[in-house]
Structure formats: structure tokens, C-alpha cells
Amino acid sequence: MKKPLFTLLLAIMALIAPKAAAAADDAQREFPMFWTWLDYRPGMDFESVCKTMQEIGMDGIMLNAPTPDDYREAIPVAHKYGIEVYAWLWTMNLEHGRDSIVANHPDWLSVNRNGASLADTMAYVPHYKFMCPALPEVREYIKNKVRAYCEVEGLNGIAIDYNRFVDVVLPTTLWPKYGIVQDREYAEWDYGYHPEMLRLFKEQYGYDPREQADPSLDENWRQFRCDQISEVANEIADVVHSYGKVMAASPFPTPKMASRMVRQDWSKWNLDIVFPMVYHTFYTGDVSFISDCTIENVRDKNPATTLYCGMMCGDGPDLIPGMEAALNSGAQGVALFTVNSIRKPETKAEFRRFTDAARARRAAQGGVLKTDIPAAADMDPFSHTGVMNLVQNKMKNIIGNPDATLDLGEYSLADTYDATRHYRVTDRNSGRTFNVTFYLYGDVLSGWDVTEAN
């Protein structure tokens, strides 16, 4: 009786061993360390971009091109310069062919808490045409699109973007652009109320989320929408992996921030690589935001996923400190939006020195950057020196004297709700009192504002 059982165990082990070896190979693979996102259009001088990337030490590119054939043109050029190419694809938000889908399938479009569909209304900008993830036909449309790109020979991977809902909360620096304040979740921007989404939720939980006094506080409803997006991501990952290609994504800064701001819990996605868009200029304006988010991401990401840090870039003073903050907080590399923003020769030279040093450090540490980081980010806004300096600079601008000397009293907590903290503080020199507001979405200091108190 024991011999057949032993034989069966040997057979099972023989089946498992190749898969385990393949998994080990994947875990040991060194992905490109420095990346960029880039729009590709036929006829552009793509070779000069690749040449610049090689010169400054970039070795990965997420390329957004209109058709699979465009990649067939671009890939040989990139590979000549030692650059891996990933197809940067929008998923839940329509991109190429948008107008046709909206015209022929208006029922695919997402609906907000007020009952307005993106088929005939606008959220922020005209190109926001998000589909409902609960619809099987939407999922099949997205997977067929991904398959078409996976068929491209030489394409190294797929990097999905816009795999989420409309922003229920925008980054704070964008509020003035749209003339809004989103200190809490408001119905106009709260999407996911498509009839099929509501039907599935009621089938699972036994009630309609619209029956709640404030649906934004219903954690079941929030998580349900996150899970629908996660299902789409993982169905895409199955397609990508079936072609032997790498699965990547460009989500919001941290899983907890993303789940609140766009219903996107990317910690549950089956990703090989993740490029969280930690655009500090959109949030606090301080490099500490990069460190805080990366620390949270090390803790909360899928353990099988290699973590990078996505940053805005240019010739400004935050470029190198921002990358240092990312790599010293647990990221294994950096993705920049976009390489064409690095223009000055001196910036390019400094960038190359940084990439060379980072690769040498990674090699010396056995192919994986290692660093000691806290278990969680510091949520106390007053301990963020850079942010508090920016807060005081805004106070000086309100006073009308950028060189003013402030003598601030104590910050008193005036109000708190959801992720919002309101303080009041008086400058004894000018006699002016200020409202100072901090936003803490996802366990990190994610925004701030200063106004003069009435």
C-alpha cells in the first residue's frame, strides 16, 4: 500500500518541480532599473529618445502606441540600445477607439452616485470615459485588446494604467484647476453605481448601498468596487502570463490611498512589477511624500511583486533627492514621467552618475537593493519639516511678504472628519490667523492647504 502512494508523490513532485524552478528563475530575474513612460506616434524620432536613454542609464520603457504594429516598428530600435519595451495600455478608461465604443456601447460606461453616466456626462476632462468592470463584455473587450499586444514578438511585457474608477478625490494641488474642494467624498465624483454593479453587490450583501445615509462610509461597498477592479487586473495578468510576458501596472501612490481615491487596491493584483505613481508635486510638494509612500508600499504590496517608484521628472532640484528617497525607502528602481523632460546636459550627466552608482550598489547587494526602513510612514504632519516650511511660505504669501518673519502660536485642532484635519494658528507678528488643513489618505500625509481665517 505504501509503494503506490510513494510513486504518486514522486509523480506530483515531478509536476511541481519545473513550476517551482520557473518561479525561482522569475524571482531571481533582474528587471530594468530605470524606466520612463512615453507616448509613441508613427514618424517620431524614437531612435534619438532611445539614444538619450542609453546615455543617461535608462533601460526600460513603457510605451503607449496606437496599434500593435507601431510596437513592431519601435521594438527593434529600443532593443538596439539595450532597452526593454512594455506596452503601456489603458484598461478601464478608454483610449484609442474611444469615440466608437462610447457611440456603440454607451451601456458599458460607468455611473456615479447621482445616476449620471459617463456616456453623456463629463468627469473633470473629456477623455475620462471609464467602463464598468462588472460587465463580462467589458472584461472580454479589455482582454482581447491585451491579447493583440501580447502577440507582438519582442514585446517584453504589459504595463496597465487607468485600471480603476474615476477619481473620487483628486490630489490636492489639482483642486484649484477644477475649482473644487474634495475634503470628503462627494456624489458627483463617486463612481461605480452602474446597475449591474449594484445588482451584484445586492446579491452578495442583501442591500443597495444607496440606502445608506452616506454610501462613502460603507466599507463593504468600497471594497466590493476595489475587488471588481482587482478581478479585471488578475484576468489581464492571466492573459499576459499565458504569453510568457511580464505583467506590470502603474497605479495610484499606495494601495490604501488608491482604494480610497480611485477604488484600486493593487496589493491584491498578480503583478510581477508595480510602478506606483508617487507624484509628490501633485500631493504635498515635498520629497518626504516619496519616502512615506514607498515605506507603505514595501509593507502592503503583493510579496511576489517587485516594487518601483514612479516620479514626475525634469531639470528641477528634486530629481536626484527624489530618486534617493525612493531607493532608500525600499524601491528597487524608478520610473520617470518622462525622459523628454530631462533636457539640461548637466542634469543628464548627474542622472548618469546616479544610475551608475545605484546599479553598483544593487550588484554589491546581490541583485536586490537592501535598506533598513520603518514599519510604517510617519503620519504626524508637524514632523514633516519640508511640508511645514511650505505651509509657512504660503502664510507669508498670504500676508504679502515672502520675507516676513513668523511668530506662530500653537496649532489648535478645530475639526476632523474622514481623512481631513483642520487646525487654526495665529501669527503673533502680523496678527493674522490661518486655517491649516492636512489630508491623510491611506496612512500617509497626502496633502495640505492654508487659507486665512475669517
ZAPA-847517 format. One line per 10 residues: their letters; for each residue x, y, z of C-alpha. Coordinates in Angstrom, 1 decimal. Example, Ala and Ser with C-alpha at 12.3 -4.5 7.8 and 13.67 -1.06 7.14 Angstrom:
# ZAPA-847517
AS> 12.3/-4.5/7.8 ~ 13.7/-1.1/7.1
//
This chain:
# ZAPA-847517
MKKPLFTLLL> 0.0/0.0/0.0 ~ 2.9/2.4/0.7 ~ 4.6/1.9/-2.7 ~ 1.7/3.3/-4.8 ~ 1.4/6.3/-2.5 ~ 5.2/6.9/-2.8 ~ 5.0/6.6/-6.6 ~ 2.1/9.1/-6.6 ~ 4.1/11.6/-4.5 ~ 7.1/11.3/-6.9
AIMALIAPKA> 4.8/12.0/-9.8 ~ 3.3/15.0/-8.1 ~ 6.8/16.3/-7.3 ~ 7.9/15.8/-10.9 ~ 5.0/18.1/-12.0 ~ 5.6/20.7/-9.4 ~ 9.4/20.9/-9.7 ~ 9.5/22.6/-13.2 ~ 7.0/25.2/-12.0 ~ 8.9/25.8/-8.8
AAAADDAQRE> 12.1/26.2/-10.8 ~ 10.4/28.7/-13.1 ~ 9.1/30.7/-10.2 ~ 12.6/30.7/-8.7 ~ 14.0/32.0/-12.0 ~ 11.4/34.7/-12.1 ~ 12.3/35.7/-8.6 ~ 16.0/36.0/-9.4 ~ 15.4/38.0/-12.6 ~ 16.8/41.5/-12.6
FPMFWTWLDY> 14.3/43.8/-14.3 ~ 15.4/47.1/-15.8 ~ 16.2/49.5/-13.0 ~ 15.4/52.9/-14.6 ~ 12.3/53.4/-16.7 ~ 10.3/56.0/-18.5 ~ 6.7/56.3/-19.7 ~ 6.4/57.7/-23.2 ~ 3.8/58.3/-25.9 ~ 4.8/56.8/-29.2
RPGMDFESVC> 3.5/58.0/-32.5 ~ 4.5/56.8/-36.0 ~ 7.1/59.1/-37.6 ~ 8.5/60.4/-34.3 ~ 12.3/60.3/-33.9 ~ 12.2/57.4/-31.5 ~ 15.8/56.5/-32.0 ~ 17.0/59.8/-30.6 ~ 14.9/59.1/-27.4 ~ 16.5/55.6/-27.1
KTMQEIGMDG> 19.9/57.0/-27.6 ~ 19.3/59.6/-24.8 ~ 18.0/56.8/-22.5 ~ 21.1/54.7/-23.1 ~ 23.4/57.7/-22.4 ~ 21.8/58.6/-19.1 ~ 21.4/55.0/-17.9 ~ 17.7/54.2/-18.5 ~ 17.0/50.6/-19.6 ~ 13.2/50.2/-19.6
IMLNAPTPDD> 10.4/52.0/-21.4 ~ 6.6/51.8/-21.1 ~ 5.4/52.8/-24.5 ~ 1.9/53.9/-25.4 ~ 1.3/53.4/-29.1 ~ -2.0/53.4/-31.1 ~ -1.6/49.9/-32.6 ~ 0.3/46.7/-32.1 ~ 2.1/47.3/-35.5 ~ 3.6/50.5/-34.0
YREAIPVAHK> 5.4/48.4/-31.4 ~ 6.7/46.1/-34.2 ~ 8.4/49.2/-35.6 ~ 9.6/50.6/-32.2 ~ 10.9/47.4/-30.5 ~ 13.9/46.7/-32.7 ~ 15.0/50.3/-32.2 ~ 14.8/50.1/-28.4 ~ 16.4/46.7/-28.3 ~ 19.4/48.0/-30.3
YGIEVYAWLW> 20.0/50.3/-27.3 ~ 19.5/47.6/-24.7 ~ 16.1/48.9/-23.7 ~ 13.2/46.6/-22.7 ~ 9.8/47.6/-24.1 ~ 6.5/47.2/-22.3 ~ 3.1/48.2/-23.8 ~ 1.6/50.9/-21.7 ~ -2.1/50.2/-22.0 ~ -5.2/51.9/-20.6
TMNLEHGRDS> -7.8/49.4/-19.5 ~ -10.9/50.7/-17.7 ~ -10.6/54.1/-19.2 ~ -11.0/54.1/-23.0 ~ -8.1/55.4/-25.1 ~ -7.6/54.5/-28.8 ~ -11.1/53.9/-30.4 ~ -12.8/55.8/-27.5 ~ -15.5/57.5/-29.6 ~ -16.5/54.3/-31.3
IVANHPDWLS> -17.1/52.4/-28.1 ~ -19.0/55.3/-26.5 ~ -21.2/55.5/-29.5 ~ -21.8/51.8/-29.9 ~ -21.8/50.7/-26.3 ~ -23.0/53.5/-24.1 ~ -24.2/50.9/-21.6 ~ -20.6/50.0/-20.9 ~ -19.8/53.4/-19.3 ~ -19.5/54.0/-15.5
VNRNGASLAD> -22.3/55.7/-13.5 ~ -21.9/58.0/-10.5 ~ -23.9/58.2/-7.2 ~ -26.2/60.8/-8.8 ~ -27.1/58.3/-11.5 ~ -25.2/60.2/-14.3 ~ -23.3/58.0/-16.9 ~ -20.0/59.0/-18.5 ~ -21.7/58.1/-21.8 ~ -23.4/61.5/-21.7
TMAYVPHYKF> -21.7/63.5/-18.9 ~ -18.1/64.6/-18.1 ~ -15.9/64.0/-15.0 ~ -13.1/66.5/-14.9 ~ -11.9/66.1/-18.5 ~ -13.4/64.8/-21.8 ~ -11.1/61.8/-22.1 ~ -12.4/60.3/-18.8 ~ -14.6/57.5/-20.3 ~ -14.3/54.7/-17.7
MCPALPEVRE> -16.2/51.5/-18.3 ~ -17.9/49.3/-15.7 ~ -15.7/46.4/-14.5 ~ -18.7/44.3/-13.5 ~ -19.8/43.7/-17.2 ~ -18.4/40.5/-18.7 ~ -18.4/42.1/-22.2 ~ -16.2/44.9/-20.9 ~ -13.7/42.4/-19.4 ~ -13.6/40.5/-22.7
YIKNKVRAYC> -13.1/43.6/-24.7 ~ -10.1/44.5/-22.5 ~ -8.6/41.0/-22.6 ~ -8.9/40.8/-26.4 ~ -7.1/44.2/-26.6 ~ -4.3/42.8/-24.3 ~ -4.0/39.7/-26.4 ~ -3.4/41.7/-29.6 ~ -0.4/43.4/-28.0 ~ 0.9/40.2/-26.4
EVEGLNGIAI> 1.1/38.8/-29.9 ~ 3.8/41.3/-30.7 ~ 7.2/39.5/-31.0 ~ 9.9/41.0/-28.8 ~ 7.5/42.9/-26.5 ~ 8.8/42.3/-23.0 ~ 5.7/42.9/-21.0 ~ 2.3/44.7/-20.5 ~ 2.0/47.7/-18.1 ~ -1.6/48.6/-17.4
DYNRFVDVVL> -2.8/52.0/-16.5 ~ -6.2/53.6/-15.6 ~ -7.3/50.2/-14.2 ~ -9.6/51.9/-11.7 ~ -12.6/54.2/-11.3 ~ -12.9/57.9/-11.8 ~ -11.0/59.8/-9.0 ~ -13.5/60.3/-6.2 ~ -10.7/62.5/-4.6 ~ -8.1/64.3/-6.8
PTTLWPKYGI> -4.7/65.2/-5.5 ~ -5.0/68.4/-3.6 ~ -2.8/70.5/-5.9 ~ -5.3/69.8/-8.7 ~ -8.4/71.2/-6.9 ~ -7.8/74.8/-7.9 ~ -7.6/73.8/-11.6 ~ -11.1/72.5/-11.4 ~ -12.5/74.9/-8.9 ~ -13.3/72.2/-6.4
VQDREYAEWD> -12.6/71.2/-2.8 ~ -12.7/67.5/-2.1 ~ -12.3/67.3/1.7 ~ -14.6/64.3/1.6 ~ -16.2/62.0/-1.0 ~ -18.9/63.8/-2.9 ~ -21.6/62.1/-5.1 ~ -20.7/63.9/-8.3 ~ -17.3/62.1/-8.5 ~ -18.2/58.9/-6.7
YGYHPEMLRL> -18.5/56.3/-9.5 ~ -19.3/52.6/-9.6 ~ -23.1/52.8/-9.4 ~ -23.8/51.0/-12.7 ~ -27.0/48.9/-12.5 ~ -25.0/45.7/-12.9 ~ -22.6/46.7/-10.2 ~ -25.5/47.5/-7.8 ~ -27.2/44.2/-8.7 ~ -24.1/42.1/-8.0
FKEQYGYDPR> -23.5/43.9/-4.7 ~ -27.1/43.4/-3.5 ~ -26.9/39.8/-4.5 ~ -23.9/39.4/-2.2 ~ -24.7/41.7/0.7 ~ -28.5/41.9/0.6 ~ -28.9/45.6/0.3 ~ -28.5/48.6/-2.0 ~ -25.5/50.8/-1.0 ~ -27.6/53.9/-1.9
EQADPSLDEN> -29.8/53.1/1.1 ~ -27.0/54.2/3.4 ~ -27.1/57.7/4.8 ~ -23.6/58.2/3.4 ~ -22.5/55.4/1.0 ~ -18.9/56.7/1.1 ~ -18.6/55.3/4.7 ~ -19.8/51.8/3.7 ~ -16.6/49.7/3.7 ~ -18.4/46.7/2.1
WRQFRCDQIS> -19.3/48.9/-0.9 ~ -15.9/50.4/-1.2 ~ -14.1/47.1/-1.0 ~ -16.6/45.5/-3.5 ~ -15.7/48.0/-6.1 ~ -12.0/47.6/-5.4 ~ -12.4/43.8/-5.8 ~ -14.1/44.2/-9.1 ~ -11.1/46.2/-10.4 ~ -8.8/43.6/-8.9
EVANEIADVV> -10.6/40.8/-10.7 ~ -10.1/42.7/-14.0 ~ -6.4/43.1/-13.2 ~ -5.9/39.5/-12.4 ~ -7.8/38.3/-15.5 ~ -5.4/40.5/-17.6 ~ -2.4/39.0/-15.7 ~ -3.6/35.5/-16.6 ~ -3.6/36.6/-20.3 ~ -0.2/38.2/-20.1
HSYGKVMAAS> 1.4/35.3/-18.3 ~ 0.0/32.8/-20.8 ~ 2.2/34.5/-23.4 ~ 5.2/34.3/-21.2 ~ 5.4/38.1/-20.7 ~ 5.8/40.3/-17.7 ~ 2.8/41.8/-16.0 ~ 3.2/45.4/-14.7 ~ 0.9/48.2/-13.6 ~ 1.0/52.0/-12.9
PFPTPKMASR> -1.5/52.5/-10.0 ~ -2.0/55.3/-7.5 ~ 0.7/56.0/-4.9 ~ -0.2/53.3/-2.3 ~ -2.8/50.6/-2.1 ~ -4.6/52.3/0.8 ~ -4.6/55.7/-0.9 ~ -5.7/54.1/-4.2 ~ -8.6/52.3/-2.6 ~ -9.9/55.5/-1.1
MVRQDWSKWN> -9.2/57.8/-4.1 ~ -10.0/55.6/-7.1 ~ -11.2/52.2/-5.7 ~ -8.0/50.5/-6.7 ~ -6.5/48.0/-4.1 ~ -3.4/47.0/-6.1 ~ -2.0/44.9/-3.3 ~ -4.3/42.1/-4.5 ~ -3.1/42.2/-8.1 ~ -0.9/39.4/-9.5
LDIVFPMVYH> 1.8/41.7/-10.7 ~ 5.5/41.0/-11.5 ~ 6.3/44.7/-11.3 ~ 4.5/47.7/-9.9 ~ 5.2/51.4/-10.7 ~ 3.1/53.4/-8.2 ~ 2.7/56.9/-9.4 ~ 4.2/58.7/-6.4 ~ 4.0/62.2/-8.0 ~ 4.9/64.3/-4.9
TFYTGDVSFI> 4.2/67.6/-6.8 ~ 0.6/66.5/-7.1 ~ 0.3/65.9/-3.3 ~ 2.4/67.6/-0.6 ~ 5.1/69.1/-2.9 ~ 7.8/67.6/-0.6 ~ 10.1/64.7/-1.2 ~ 9.0/63.2/2.1 ~ 5.9/62.0/0.3 ~ 8.0/59.7/-1.9
SDCTIENVRD> 9.6/58.2/1.2 ~ 6.3/57.8/3.1 ~ 4.6/56.1/0.1 ~ 7.4/53.8/-0.6 ~ 7.6/52.7/3.0 ~ 3.9/51.9/2.9 ~ 4.3/50.1/-0.4 ~ 7.0/47.8/0.9 ~ 4.6/46.8/3.7 ~ 1.4/46.5/1.7
KNPATTLYCG> 2.3/45.3/-1.8 ~ 1.9/41.7/-3.0 ~ 5.0/39.9/-1.7 ~ 5.6/38.5/-5.2 ~ 5.7/41.9/-6.9 ~ 8.9/43.9/-7.5 ~ 8.4/47.5/-6.3 ~ 9.5/50.5/-8.2 ~ 8.6/54.2/-7.6 ~ 7.0/56.4/-10.3
MMCGDGPDLI> 8.0/60.1/-10.3 ~ 7.5/63.2/-12.2 ~ 10.8/64.5/-13.5 ~ 12.6/67.4/-15.1 ~ 15.6/69.5/-14.5 ~ 14.5/70.7/-11.1 ~ 16.2/70.2/-7.8 ~ 14.0/67.4/-6.6 ~ 15.0/64.8/-9.3 ~ 18.1/63.2/-7.6
PGMEAALNSG> 16.8/63.6/-4.0 ~ 13.5/62.1/-5.0 ~ 15.2/59.0/-6.5 ~ 17.4/58.7/-3.5 ~ 14.3/58.8/-1.2 ~ 12.7/56.1/-3.3 ~ 15.7/53.7/-3.3 ~ 16.5/54.3/0.3 ~ 12.9/53.5/1.3 ~ 12.6/50.1/-0.4
AQGVALFTVN> 12.1/50.7/-4.1 ~ 14.1/48.6/-6.5 ~ 14.2/51.2/-9.2 ~ 12.5/54.3/-10.6 ~ 10.2/55.2/-13.4 ~ 10.1/58.8/-14.6 ~ 7.4/60.7/-16.5 ~ 9.0/61.4/-18.8 ~ 12.6/61.2/-20.1 ~ 11.9/64.1/-22.6
SIRKPETKAE> 11.6/66.4/-19.5 ~ 15.3/65.9/-18.7 ~ 16.9/68.5/-21.0 ~ 19.9/70.1/-19.5 ~ 23.3/68.5/-20.2 ~ 24.3/68.9/-16.5 ~ 21.1/67.1/-15.4 ~ 21.8/64.3/-17.8 ~ 25.3/63.9/-16.5 ~ 24.2/63.9/-12.9
FRRFTDAARA> 21.5/61.4/-13.7 ~ 24.0/59.1/-15.3 ~ 26.3/59.3/-12.2 ~ 23.3/58.4/-10.1 ~ 22.2/55.4/-12.2 ~ 25.7/54.0/-12.3 ~ 26.1/54.3/-8.6 ~ 22.7/52.7/-8.0 ~ 23.4/49.7/-10.2 ~ 26.8/49.2/-8.5
RRAAQGGVLK> 25.0/49.3/-5.1 ~ 22.5/46.7/-6.3 ~ 25.2/44.5/-7.7 ~ 27.1/44.7/-4.4 ~ 24.0/43.6/-2.5 ~ 23.4/40.5/-4.6 ~ 21.0/42.0/-7.2 ~ 18.4/43.3/-4.7 ~ 18.7/46.7/-3.0 ~ 18.5/46.3/0.7
TDIPAAADMD> 17.8/49.1/3.2 ~ 16.5/49.5/6.8 ~ 13.2/51.3/6.8 ~ 10.5/52.0/9.4 ~ 7.5/49.6/9.6 ~ 5.1/52.5/8.7 ~ 5.3/56.1/7.5 ~ 5.1/59.0/9.9 ~ 1.6/60.3/9.9 ~ 2.3/63.4/12.0
PFSHTGVMNL> 2.3/66.4/9.6 ~ 4.2/68.6/12.1 ~ 7.2/66.2/11.9 ~ 7.5/66.8/8.1 ~ 9.9/69.7/8.1 ~ 9.8/70.2/4.3 ~ 6.0/70.3/4.3 ~ 5.8/72.7/7.3 ~ 8.3/75.0/5.5 ~ 5.9/75.1/2.5
VQNKMKNIIG> 3.0/75.8/4.8 ~ 4.8/78.8/6.3 ~ 5.8/80.0/2.9 ~ 2.2/80.1/1.9 ~ 1.3/82.0/5.1 ~ 4.0/84.6/4.1 ~ 2.5/84.9/0.6 ~ -1.0/85.5/2.2 ~ 0.5/88.2/4.4 ~ 2.0/89.7/1.2
NPDATLDLGE> 5.6/89.5/2.3 ~ 7.7/86.4/1.3 ~ 10.5/87.6/3.6 ~ 8.3/88.0/6.6 ~ 9.3/86.6/10.0 ~ 6.6/84.5/11.5 ~ 6.0/84.0/15.3 ~ 3.4/81.3/15.3 ~ 1.4/80.2/18.3 ~ 0.2/76.7/18.9
YSLADTYDAT> -1.7/74.8/16.3 ~ -5.2/74.0/17.7 ~ -7.3/71.2/16.2 ~ -10.5/72.9/15.1 ~ -12.2/70.0/13.2 ~ -11.6/66.5/12.0 ~ -13.6/64.2/9.7 ~ -12.7/61.3/7.4 ~ -9.1/61.9/6.2 ~ -9.3/65.7/6.9
RHYRVTDRNS> -7.7/67.5/9.8 ~ -8.4/71.3/10.3 ~ -6.1/73.4/12.5 ~ -6.0/77.1/13.4 ~ -2.9/79.1/14.2 ~ -2.1/82.7/14.7 ~ 1.0/84.6/13.7 ~ 1.7/87.0/16.6 ~ 3.8/89.3/14.4 ~ 1.1/90.1/11.9
GRTFNVTFYL> -1.9/89.3/14.0 ~ -3.2/87.1/11.1 ~ -4.9/83.8/11.9 ~ -4.7/80.9/9.4 ~ -6.7/77.7/8.7 ~ -4.2/74.9/8.1 ~ -5.7/71.7/6.7 ~ -4.0/68.3/6.3 ~ -5.2/65.3/4.4 ~ -4.2/61.9/5.4
YGDVLSGWDV> -5.5/59.4/2.8 ~ -4.1/55.9/3.2 ~ -1.9/56.4/6.3 ~ 0.3/59.0/4.7 ~ 0.3/62.8/4.7 ~ -1.2/63.2/1.3 ~ -2.0/66.9/1.0 ~ -2.3/70.3/2.8 ~ -3.7/73.7/2.4 ~ -3.6/77.1/4.1
TEAN> -6.2/79.9/4.0 ~ -6.7/83.0/6.1 ~ -9.4/82.6/8.8 ~ -12.3/85.0/8.6
//
